[in-house]
Amino acid sequence: MARRKSRKPSGSMPEKLQEQFLAQMAEHETAEDLNDKLIAPFIAALETVCAERGYLLNISGESSNLVFSSEDDAEAIYGLVEQYFDEKDQD
């Protein structure tokens, strides 16, 4: 009996996940459709996981910034981000 060769994955898990997201994103023609069907559910999942672990999820920025923190640190981190953007706007 011949043995089957085991197939090794062609890339790491993060690379595969990125490829899957890109493929799914390409299926949506409008920003609204992309947001409603992919981005919002993904963010909801992140929020659920964070809440279960006692973290808060903060998203802010011109491109994107994700910050996972405890509830105690969330306000201070938000203040730092806002201060940064205020100072950047003044330049």
N, C-alpha and C positions, 0 to 999 in steps of 0.2 A: 504494500500500500504506500503510495507516494504521500509525502508530507506537504502540506500547503505552506508556502512561504508567508510569514507574517508580514503584513503591510504596516510600515511605520508611517505615522502621520507626517504630512509634508509641511510642517510649520508648527509653531507653538500655539497653545490655546489662545493667548491674546491675539495673535495674528489671524487665527481662524475666526474668532469672534468679530474682529474688525472687518474681515472679508464678508461675513454674514450681514453685518450692519450695513456695509456699503451696498451690497446687493439688494437688501430690503429698501434702503433709502432710494436707490435708483428706480424702484418701482412706483414711487410717488411723484406725480408731476407738479404738484403745487406745495408751497410751504405749509399751507393749512392742513392738507392731507398728510404730509410728512409729520407735522406736529401732532395731529390727532391720532394717527395710527401707529406711530413709532416712538417719537420723542416723549410725549406725555406719558404713555404707559411705562417707558423705561425709567423716567424720573419717578413715577409713582412707586415702582418696584424699589428703586434706590431709597426713597423716603421710608418705605415699609421696613426694609432691612436695617436702615439707620435707627429707626424708632425702636425696633426690637432689641437693638444693641445699646440703646441709650445715647445715641449720637444725634446731632442735628445736621442736616445737609444744607449748606449755603451755596448758592450759585450766583455769581456776579461777574461782570467784566465785559470788556469790549469783544474779546474772542470767547474765552470761557475760563472760569476759575471754579474749582470744586473744593470745598472745605468741609471736612467731617470733624465735628468737635462735640465735646460734652455740652450740655445745656448751660453749664456755668461759664464756659468760655465763649459761647456763641456771640454774645453781645459785644465782648471786647474785640473779637475777630472781625465782626461786622464793622465796628468803629474804625479799626485799622484799615480795612478795605476802603471805606468811604473817605477817610482822611487821605489815603493815597490818591484816589480819583479826584478829590477836591484840589489837592496840590498839583496834580498833573494838569488839570484844567487851567490853573493859574499860570502855568509856564508858557 
